[in-house]
Amino acid sequence: MTLIPEIKPQQSIELLKELHILTRDGKLNQDTRRKLKQVYHLYHFIEPLLLEVMENNANPLLVDHGAGKSYLGFILYDLFMKQQAAGRIAGIETRGELVEKSQALASRLGFDRMDFLHLSVEEATVSRALPEQVDIVTALHACNTATDDAIRFGLEKKAQFMVLVPCCQAEVAEVLRRHKSESFGKTPLSEIWRHPIHTREFGSQITNVLRCLQLEAHGYQVTVTELVGWEHSMKNELIVARYKNSPRRNAQLRLEQILEQLNLQDLHSRFVY
């Protein structure tokens, strides 16, 4: 087969075909090239975190929430974990058929340190299948509140790192929309989300601002950057949180003030706990 520059020498060609990144005759089309580029970029952020964790823990556990078809988990295992003597990846997914397919694929490829659990985030938090503490939590394009659920899981499990690429953030926009008339009389800032398209975009922006403040209030150092160029994906914001056991002093206060001033008190329990 002709070598494809994007494919790394140690990668499993069978895996890339099973994930439909490569066609059956080993070709890479433009759509899958973009998907592969996104996953590679995320891998380059996660690999040094795994190496750092392994300095103190030879058998790290990475938990991928909203795993879907487990593109990220499989690529991480293929490029990193299978080269290590230990270390596990667990994919959490609510769709049972995807869990079964991922389990079958991992078994076929001999990826025996991969687990797939048919659980909600709430169930995963208390499940005996997972330890009380995990090392890294990831969520790639986990839609709407699934990113918040992954954060809550990471906080409960005292994760050393969280790596999040949010997607489809509709909940905050819906609350802004619901209270729009009331907000007009409360603050001139309501002009920011008066028009529907602005409601959607501002809702997405403020959702991630609230998430970052939430993480900082719990002692995480937060970095926000682009995952890849905007020409590849509009769902492109990458949040990397590192636990420092040093809560930002005013983060909780700022979070609560924003909820109050933007008339988002309905979401208090989601972001403040």
N, C-alpha and C positions, 0 to 999 in steps of 0.2 A: 504494500500500500504506500502511496506517495505520502511523504511526511508533510504534516500541516503545521506551520510555524506556531500556531496558538496552542497546540497540544504538547504538553510537557513529556519528556522521554519516559518518566516512570509511571505515567497515567495508564489506567486500564482502558483499552479501546472498547472492550465489551461493556464496561460501565457507561462510557459515553454514548454508545449505541442504545443501551437500555434506557438511558435518560433522554433519548432522542436529541442529544446534542450533535451526534454524528448520525448520518443516514446509514442504512444497512450496508451500502457500498463504501462507507468510510469518508463521506464528504461532509463539509460544514457549510450550511447556507448562511445568509446574512442575518436572519433572525436569531439563529442559535449562536452565531458568532457574537452577537450583542449580549445574549444571556450568559455565555461563557465569560465574556469580558467582565461583566458585573460580578460574577461569582469569584473570578480570579482576584479582582480588586479587593473584595471583601476578605478573601483568603489572606492577602498580603497584610491586611490589618490584624487578622486573628492569629496568624502564625507566630509573631513575636510574643503575643500574650500567652500562647500555649508554651512556648519555650521558657518564658519567665515563670509561669506556674510550675513547670517541671523542675525548676531549680530547687524547689522545696517539697514537691509532691511528684513522685515518679509515676503515679497512676492517676492523672487528672481526669475529671469528668466534665464534659461539655454537654449542655442541654440545649437543644434547638427547639424553640416553641413555634407552633403553627408550621410544622415541618413540611406539610403538603407532600410532594413527591420526594422530599429530602434531597433536592439538588445540593444544597449547601453541605449537609451532613455527609453525603457520599463523597463529594469532592474533598472535604476536609480529611476524611478517613483515607482516601486514596492518595492524596498528596502528602499527608503528615502522619496520621496515626499508624498506618500499616508499616511505616519505617521505624516505629518505636516499639520497644519491648512491652510497653503497657500503655494504659490510657483508653478511655471509653467515650463514645458519643451516643447520646440518647435523643431520639426524636419524639416529640410530643405532638400528637395529632388527634383531632376529634372525629375524623372521617375514617371509619374502620377499614374500608376497602383499600385506602391508601396505606394504612399501617400494614395490612396483610401483604400488599405488593412489595413494600419496602423490606419487610422481613424476608420474603422469598428471594428478593434480589441480593440482599446481604448474605444470605445463606449460600446462594449459588456462586457468589464471588469469593466466598471464604472470608468475608469481613466479620469475623466472629466477636469483635469487641464493639459492635453496633447493636443497640436495642431500640425498639420502636414500641411506644406505649399508646394505647387507645384511651386517652384521658383528656378531660378538661384541665384547665390550669388549676382550678380549685382542687380537683382530684389529685393532680400531680403534686401539689404542695404537701399533701398528707399521705401520699402513696408510699407504702413500704418498699416499692420497687426502686425508689430513689433515696439516697442518703439525706441526712439532715442538712448537710452543707454540700454545695456544688462549686465548681471552680469558675466556669464561664457559662453565661446564658446568652444565646443568640436568638434573634427573631428577624428573619429576612422577609420584607414585604408582608408582615403580619397585619391583616386588614383591621382598620378602625380600632376597636378597643382591645384587640388581641395583643398589641404592643404594650398597652397598660397592664394587661394580665401577665405578660412576660416580665415586666418590671416588678410587679407585685411578687411574683414567684422568686425573682432574683433577690429581692429584699428579704423575703422569708427564709430563703436558703443561704443567705449571707454570701452571695456570689462575689468573687474577687473582681470579676470583670463582667460587664454587659455590653453587647455589641448589637445595635438595633438599627434597622432600616424601616421606618414606619411607612404605612400605606393606607390610602382610602380613609382619611380621618374625618368622619362625618359627624360624630357625636357632638363635639363642641359647636360645630356650625349649626346643628339642629337646635341646640339650646340658645345660641345667639338669635336664631330665626324666631324661636318661640317667644322670646321676651323682647323682640325688637321694638315694639311700640312703647313698652315700659322704659326701655333703655333710652329712647329719644328724649324723654323728659328727665332723665337722670344724668346723662353725660354727653357732651359734644363729641366724645370719642366714638359714639355710636355711628357717626358718619362713616367711619372706617368700614363698617359692615352693612351699610344701608342697602346697597345693590346686591342682588343675589350672587353674582360672580365674586364680589368682594367678600360676602359672607363665607363662601366656600373657601376661598384662598386665605382669608384672615383666620378662619376657624382652624385650618390646617397648621398655619404658622403658630398660633397661640397654643395649640395642643402640644407642640414640641417644646415650646418655651416652658409650659407648665411641667412637662415631663422632666426637663433638665433641672428645674428648681426642686422638684420632688426628689430627684436623685441626690442633688447637692445637700438638701435638708437631711438626708440619711447618711451623709458622710462620704459621698462619691465625688471624685474629681471628674468633670465632664468636658469632653471635647466634641465639638460639632463641626462636621466638614461635609464635602461632597463625596459620594461614593465613586461615581464616574462622571464623565461629561454629560451635560444636559441633553446632548443629541442622542444619547443612548437610553435614557429613562427620565421621566419627570418625577418619579418616586425615588429621589436621589439623595435625601438627607441621611447622613450617617451619624449616629450618636454612639460614642464610646465612653463608657463610665468605668472608672477604676476606684475601687474601695480604698479610702485613705483613713477611715475612722476619724474624720475631721469635718464635721458638718459645717457648711457655710452658715455663718452666724445669722444672717438676715433672710436666708432662702425661704424658710417656712413663712415668715411674715410677709415677704414679697408675694409668695404664692397666694396666700389668703387675701391680700389686698387686691391682687389682679382678679381673683374670682369675684370679689365684692364689687369692684369698680366696673367690671364688664358684665355684671349681672349673670354670673355663672355659678351662683351658689348651689344650684342643683347638682353640680359635679363635685361638691366638697368631699364627699366620701371616697370618690375615685382617686383624688390627688393628695388628700391630706389624711394620713394615718400613721 
